[in-house]
Amino acid sequence: MERFIKLNVSQAQLSDLENADVFLQSSMWGEFKAKFGWSAKAFLTEWLYDNLREKTHLLVLCRKLVPGFSFAYVPWGPQLPVNFFSNENEKAVSETAKKLKPFLPRNCVFVRFEPPWQGSNESNDSYLSAGFKKAAATVQPPDTVIINLENKPEEILSQMKSKWRYNISLAEKKGVTVKTCGIEEIETFYNLLKETAQRDGISVHGLNYYKTLFELCGEKIKLYTASHEGETLAAIVVLFWGKDATYLYGASSNNKRNLMAPYALQWKAMQDAKEKGCINYDLFGIPPNEDPSHPMAGLYRFKTGFGGQIMHRSGTWDFAYNGFLYSLFCMAEKLRKKILFTKKNKPRNNTKKRK
């Protein structure tokens, strides 16, 4: 039975999102993206349903689409009340899109949502029925692996594939040392990242992008490096936000890959996250399924080998305010995606996949 939902939206201060449950809906993330061409807006959302009245906050990012027109983007939002009825999540997103329109730039062509909850074929049908279009490209990864850190360390290890436990032990026996650092080693990480990008055919941001993230996050973000005999072999960036630790970026050298440095890094980060009180370690992004032909099939094998629960969010959905201009944008986005896919699948001399 469909229930009555009413939503009131009003503007808020970006600082009101300081303690958001997820980092992509936080004031930190708004400030960060504002330094790279986005405009960050904060809203108070008041939900009225079943004689209940609950308030949440919402971060919306806006950006110029083409001269004279813009679009809006809601990463991992809206954040719905805890007791909200999940069978009407899609209706809630639709209501959010409609209520946001008066607060967005007049030339806003569409608003893009990436809801944070688990998706399904049924929910996809509900989004379509509510007036949404499935976006041609995603921004945040909809599919991921989440490790439960509430278990004891030996239980976390036991849920990994035996080869993964062996590789963690091997790295230690071979003398791989893991160090926790910060922005002072950001250039070391970036050099490895460029090496990884060249090997795997992926694109990366400029060095200032990662520096800025570290400056804004402070103690909430850590850089882990793994070295052997003075040579840095791999590095990862992990964000600690509330009860969640998220593996944001990883990079590795072409040298000494047999020493399994990335495995040691992930295990150290999981241990630190548990000590900090986190209950989830999000490996943040895998292909949608175990497809050997997928260009990132190696990434799927690597991350799922650590155990944990595979989560499939519903992905990216657009609500158009200007149907004609949105259709033109869709054609351009599909073409861009095709070009990037062709580039990523172009044969390279070194066919080793990222670990």
N, C-alpha and C positions, 0 to 999 in steps of 0.2 A: 504493500500500500504506500502510495506517494504521500510524503508529509509536506507540510507547509514550511518553506524556508524564506526568511526575509533577511536581507543583508543591507547594512548601512556602511558606507565608506566615507572616511574623512581624512584629510591630510594630517600627517604627523611629522615629528622631527626625526632625522636620521639616527640621532642618538638613542631614540626609543627602541631601536633594534639591536642595541649593544649586546644584550643577553639572549639573542635568538637561539632557538634550539639547534638549528643547523647553520653552518657557516655561510652557505650560499644565500641565506636570508638575513644576514647580519649587517650591522652598520659598517663593520670592517670591510666586508666584501663590496658594499656600495662605495665606500671611500676609495677602495682599490681600483674598481672599474672606472670610477670617475676620473682617474688619472690617465686613462687610456681611451678617451673618446666617448665615454658613456655619461649620461646624466642620471643620477640616482635619486629616486623619490621614495619616501616612506609614507605608509598609510596605516590608519587604524581601521580594522574591519570588525564590525559588531554583528554577530550572528544571532538571530532569533528563531528558535525552533522548539517545538514541544513545550511551550511555555518557559523555555530557558533563554537566557541572554548571556552570551559569552563573547569576549573580545580577544582578538589576535592582531598581530602586526604583519605587514606585507612590504617587501622590498620590490620595487619595480625599476628596471633599468631601461632608459630610452636612448635611442641613437638614430642619427641621420641615415636614411635608407638610400636616397638619391637626393640631389639638390631640390629642396622644396617639400620633401616628404620624409617621414620618420616611422619607426616602429618601436614597440615596447616589448620587454622580455621579463618574464617572472621565473627565475631559477628556483626549482624545488619549492614551488608555491602553487596555490595558497596553503598556509599552515592552518589547518582546520582545528576546531576545538577537540579536546581529547575524547569527549563522549559523542562526537558527531556520528551519524549513521552512515557507514561506509558504502551502502548500496546507492547513495545519492551524491557521492563525491563529484561525479561528472557534472551534475546539475549545479553544484556549488561553484565549480570552476566557471561554468557558463554565467552564473549570476555575477561572479567577480569581474569577468570580462565586460559585462554590460555596465556595471556600476563604476568601473574605472574610466570609461570613455570620457566623461566630462572633465576629468582631471589630467588627461593626457594632452599632448600637443594637438592642435586642431587638424594638423596634416598627418596624423598617425594613421597608417594604412592598416595595421593589424597588431594584435598583441599575442605574443608567443608564451605558452606555458610549458613547464616541465614538472608535472605533479610528482611529489616525492614518494607516493605509496605504490604498492604492488599493483601491476596491471594484469589484464586478462583479455581474451577475445571478446568477452561480454562487455567489459568496460570500454573497449575500443568502439564497439557498436554504439554505446551510450554517448561517447564523445561525438561521433558522427551525427547522431540524432539530435544532439544539443547544438549543432551548428558549427562544429569544429572541422578543420581539415588537418589531416596528418601531414606534418612538415616533411619536406624532402630530406632534411638534414637535422641531426641532433647537435646540441651544444654540450650538455653534460652527458656522460655515459649512462644509458638507461639500464644496462645490465652490469652486475657487479657480484663480488663475493664478499661476504661479511663474516668475520671470525668472531665467535662468542668468547670474550675475554673473562667472563664470569667463571669459567672453568679453571681448574688448577693447571699450572704450566704443563705438567706431565699429561693431562687430559687433552690440552690443546695440541701437544705434539702427537699424541696417539691418534688424533683425527686426521693427521697429515698422511699422505702416501708414504710408504716406507722409503722410497727413493728420496723424498724430500727430507726426511729425518736424517738419512744417510748423508745427504749433501751438506746439511747444516753441520753435522759432526765432522765431515771431511774438511770443510773450510777451516774449522778450528784446529784440527790436527795438522793441516798443512801450513799453519802459521798466519792465516788471514786475521787481521786485527780490525775491529770495528770501533770507530770513534764518533762521538756525538759532538757536533759543532753547530755553528750558526752562519751568519752572513759573512764572516771572515773567510770562509772557504767556498763562497758562492762561485768564484771564477773557476775553481777546480771542478766543481759540479758542472758548470756551463760548458767547459771544454769537453767533458765526457758526454754531455748531452748532444753537442754538435757531432761528436763521433758516432753516437747512437743514431742520430737523425740521418746521417749519411749512409749508415749501414742498413737501416730499416726503411728508408724512404719516407720518413715522416717530417713534418714541419715543426719548428719551435719558435718561441718568442725571442725577442732580443734580451740581452743580459739585464737591462734595466727593469724589465718586467718582473723578473724573479727577485732582483734586489728590492724593488718596491714592496713586493709581497712580504719579504722578511722584515722590512722596516716597519710595516703596519702591524704585523702579527706579533712581533716581539718574542716573548717566551712561549707563545702558543705554537710556534713552528720550529722544527728541528731539521737539521741536515745531518744525515748519517753517511760516513764514508768507510769503505772497506779497502784496506791496503795490504800489500805483501812485499816485504823487503824494500820498503820505502816508496813503492809504486802504488798509486791509487787506482784500484781496479773497477770500483763501482760506487755509486752514491744514490741515495734516495731522499726525498723531501716528504716529511710527515707533518700534518697539521693536527694539533690536539685541541678539540673544541667540545667542551662539556663532557658528555659521556661517550663521545665518538673520537676515534683517531682515524685519519684518512691519509692514505698513501697517495699523494698528489702527483709526484714526478719521480722517474727513475732513469738512470743512465749507467752504462757500463762500457768498459774498454774492450777493444778487440783482443787484448793480450791476456794470457793466463786464464782463459775462460773455464779451463778444467778445474780451477780452484773453487768454483761455486760461490764466489763472493756475494752475489745477489741474495742467495738463500740465507746467509749469515746476517745480512742487513735486515731482512724482513723479520727474522726471529728476534733480533735485538729490539727492533721497533715495537713489536708486539709485547715483549716483556716490559719495556718502558711504559707503554700505554696502559698496561694492566696496573703497574705501580702508581700511575697517575690517577687511577680510579676510573679509567674508561671501561666501558662494557662491550664496545664494538670496535673492531679494526676493519675498516672498509678498504679493500684493495682497489676500489674505484675504477672499474671499467674492464669488461671483457667482451669478446664477440658474443652475439646472442645465443650461439650454440656451438657444440664441438664439431666444427666443419673443417676437415683437413685442408680444404681448398681456400679457406678464408685467409687473407693476407696477414692477419694477426692471430693465426691458429696457435702459434707458439706461446703467445701471451695468455691465451685461454688455458693451455696446459699448465703453464707456470703458476698462474694464480689459483686455479681450482685444485692444484696439488696440495695446497696448504689446508685443505679441508674447508670447513665453514659452510654457510648457506648461500646458494646462488639466488640472487634477487633480480627479478625482471620488472622494472618500472614500465609504465605505459608509453614512455617516450615523449616526443615533442609534438604539441598540438597548437594550431594557430586559429585564432578567432578574428575574422576579417571585418574591418570597419568600411573598407572600400574594396568591393569585390573585384572590380576590373583591374585596379593597380596591383592587387594581391595576386591575381592570376599571372600577370606579367612577371612579378617577383618570383613566383613559383617556377616558371619556365627557366629563368636565369639561374635559380638555385639548383635545379635539377641538372642543368648543363655544367655548372661548376662542380657539382658532386661527381659527375661522370668523368670530368677531366682529372680530378684528384684521384679517383679510383684507378683510372688508367695509369697515372703516374706512379701510384703506390704499387701497382702490380707489374710495373716494368721490370724486366729481368736485370739483376745486378750481379756484379762479379762475385761479391760475397753474399751468399744466400742464407747465412745464419740469422736466425730470428732473435729478437730481443728477449732477454731473460730478466 
